[in-house]
């Protein structure tokens, strides 16, 4: 039985149209015939909609794919507050055993901040490397850097893994254990799982499994600037940095508006405003601070722009001040 987190109300009690929410869901599931697994919406910390479209979905841990990156970023922000690391630390300083791989000026300049903002400059050969699942850390560190760090956006999941590998250096139990102890338990998360590599390092950029309801907690935590029931779990300053545009990503190959509006620290900027964590096949945690809204969807779909367009075009106009 999950710990109750939010008060519950009808959408109209918070100036949101129920019909518009239903239309968004119909647009995704019926008009476009996409597999939506859950849809949840909060406003001002109140749960207005919670609907599931598969048996057992309400309590099942769902694969989050790249939503995992936003949890990795969150842990980095928390660890920085503790003094375990800094986003301005140099990447290769954490790996003295691999210092011989730091063989260029660009490599010597790479910081955790560059990894967070997808601007590390590494040549992107990650598919071949992930396919091996053998000593990912040394393979990742051995890759050449082809762009000056901080200058060019390149969506690089292997960089998110390196953030997890760094985390294991300062917290040997790893990033998942850290989050369980310092975030998931205080916030009432239920079951979680994170895939690991051959050296037992959580994958960082993917591989996290949680349920959709727990994902709303991440969105609400960020909406509340890191404060949860009176505890400042994530520094307010880090929340702001992570969720604003840190690098231009107009070069993203999709060309879709919600993937070219800017990128923060493992968070995407929305064209409609606000920001989001998102993962392959339609895992979304959308935060709209100006509306005090959090929307979570889990899915298995191949067109990730359709749900975002439905939110922007159908639901947003139906949310009154």
N, C-alpha and C positions, 0 to 999 in steps of 0.2 A: 504494500500500500504506500503510495507516494505521499510525501509531506505536502500538505496544502500550502501553496505559496501566495496566491492572489485572491482577492475578492472577485466575485463573478457578477456580471450585470448583462442586460440586453444592450446591443449596440446603440439603439436609439437613446438610451440613458446617457450616452456619451457623444451624442450628435454624429453618429455613424449610421449609415443606411444598411439594414440587414439585406435588403434587396440587392444592393450593390455588391456585398460580399458573396451572396449566392450567384450573382451574375459572373463574378470573377471565377468562381469555382466551375461554373458551367462553361465558361469560355475555355478554360484549360482542359477540362475533362471531356466535354461533349463536342464543342465546336472544333477543337483541335485534337481531340482523341488522345490526350496525353495522360500518362499514369501519375496522377497526384495521390500521394499516400496520406498526407495530413495537411491541415490548414488551421493555424491558430493565430489569433489577433488580440493584442492588448492595447489599451489606451489609458494613460495616466495610471499605470500599474494595476489595472483591472482587466480581467479576462473577459473578452466580449464574444469570442468565437473559438470553439475547439471541436474539430471534426476530423474523423479518421475514415479511410476508405479501404482498409484491409483488415481482416480479422487479426486481433492481437496487436494492432499497430500502436495503440495508446500506451502500452507498457513495454514494447519491444525496443531494444537498442538498434538504431538505424545507422547504417554506414554513412559517415559524414563527408567522405572524400576531402576536398580542400577546405571545407569549414574547419578542419583540423588546424589549418594554418593560423586562424584567428585565435584559437586556444593557445597555440605556441607563442604567439605574440603577447597574449595576456600574461602568460607565465614569465616571459622576459621582462615585462613591465613590473611585475611583482618582485622578481628577483633583483632588479635594479634598485628598487626601493630598499631592499634588505642589504644592499651593498655587495651582493654576490657577483655582480657583473655590471657593466655599463654598455649602453648601445653604441658608445664611441670606442669600446675596446676593439683592438685589432684581432681579426679572426685567427690568424696563425699563432698568436701568442698563447692560445689555449692548447696548442698541439705541438709542444716541443719535440715530441718523438717523430713528428713529420716536418720538422723545420727545413729539411732539404728540399721539400716540395714548394717552399716559398721562394721561387726562383725568378721573380720579376718585380720591378718597381710597383706595378699595379697590384700584385698579390700582397705586397707589404702594406698597401694602403687600404685593403678591404676591412671594413668594420662590420659589426653586427647590424648597425643601422642600414648599411648598404644591402645586407641580406634581407632585412625586414621589408625594405621598400622595393624589392625585386630589381635592384640596380647594382648588383655586385660586379657585373661585367664578365662573369664566367661564360665560356663557350658552352652552349646548351647541348650536351650529349647525354642528357639524363636518362632517356629511355633505355639506352644500351647499358648504362650503369645500374639502374634499378633492376633490370632484368637479371643481373647476376646475383644480387643479394649477398655479395661477398665483400666484407670489409668496406662498406660504403664510404666510411669516413676518409680513408686514405685515397680511394678512387676519386671522391669528390674534390679533395684538396689537390690532387694531381692535375686537375683540368686547367687548361690555359685560360687566361683572361684576355678577352679581345676588345673590351671597351673600358675606358677609364671609369673606375667605380663611382657611382652616383650620377652618371650622366645618361644612361640608356636603360629604359625599362625592358626587362626580359623575364617573362613569367617562368620562374625557375624553382620547381618543387624541390630539387636537390639542395637548393639554398636553405629551404625551410628545414630539411633534414639536418643540415649543418648547424642550424640554431639549436636543434634538439641535442645534437652531439656536443655542442658547447655546453649546454645545460647539464649534461651528464658529467662534465668535468667539474662543475661547481656544486652539483647536487647529485652524488653518485647513484642514488636510487632512481634518478631520471625524472623527466618532465611530467610524466603521467602520475607518478607517485606524489610529486610536489603538488600538482593541481588537485589530486584527490584530498590531500591533507589540508591544503590552504584555501581551496576554492570550492570544490565539489561538496565536501562534507559540510562546511558552514552554510552553503546555499541549498542543501537538501537534495542534491542530485541522487538519482538512483544508480543502477548499474552502469558502468562504463568499461570499455576495453580499448586498448590501443595496440595495433600491430607493431612488432619490433623487428629489427634487423638481426643479423647473425651474432652481433655483439650485444644484443638485448637493449639497443637504443630505440626508443619509440620513433616512428617514422617522421613525426613532426609535420610534414606537409600533407599527410593523408593517414588513413588507418584508424581514426578515432570512431568509436561507436557509442552513441548515446541516444536517448529517445527525444522525440520532438518537443515534449513538454519541457525537458531540461534545457533544450536549446533556447527556449524563450527566456530562461534565466540569464543566459549570456547577454542577450539583447537588452533585457531590462536592466541588468547591471551596468551596461555601457550607457544606456539612457540616463541612469541615475549617477553617471560620472564616477563609477567605481564603488559607490556606497551601497551596502546591502544590510538592511535592518540595523542601521546605526554603526556598522563597521565599514571602514574604508579599506576594502579588500584590494582594490587596484588604485594606484595613484591617479588622482584627477588629472594631473598634468600629462601623464602618459596616455590616458584615454583620449585627451585632446589631440596629442601628436599622432596617435595611431589611426585616428579616424578622419584626419584632414588630408588633403592632397600633398603628398611628399614628392611625387615624381609624375611627370607627364607620361601617360600610356596611350597616347593617340596612335602609336605605332602597332597596337595590338592587332594581330592578323584577322580577328573576327570582324572588325569594323563596326560591331554592334555598339550602339550609343552607351549602353550601361557597362561596357568593357573598355571604354575610351574616355571616361569622364574623370580619370585620375585614380591614383592608388596611394594608400597610406602605409601602415605597417601591417601587412597581411590582411588588410581590409580594402574592399573596392568602394569607390565613390559611385553613388547613383546619379543618373541624369535627372531623376525626379527630385533630388535632394537627399540629404542624409547619406548613409553608407550601409554596407552589408558584408557579412561573411557569406561566401557561397562555395558550393562544391559541385563537382561533376554530376550529371544526370538530375540536377534540379534540387539541391539542398540549399535552402536560403534562410538567413536570419537578417531581416531588413529592419533597420532602425531609422526612424524619421523623427529627429528631435523636435523639429518645428511643429509637428502634429502630436508629439508625445505618444507615438505609435511604435509598436514592435509587431512584425509579422514573421511567422515561421512557416515554411513549407518543407516537407520532405517528399521526394518524388523518385521516379525512374523515367526520365524523359530525355529526348535528344535535342530539343530546341529550348535552350534556357532563356532566350529573350522573351518568349511568349508570356510566361507568368509575370515578368517584370513590366511588360507593356500593359497587361491587363490591370495590374495594380495601379500603374500610372494613369491610364486612360479611363478606367471604370471606377476604381475605388477612391482614389485621391480626391476627385471632384465631389464625392459623396461624404467627405469628412468635413464637417463644419467646425468653426472655431468655438 
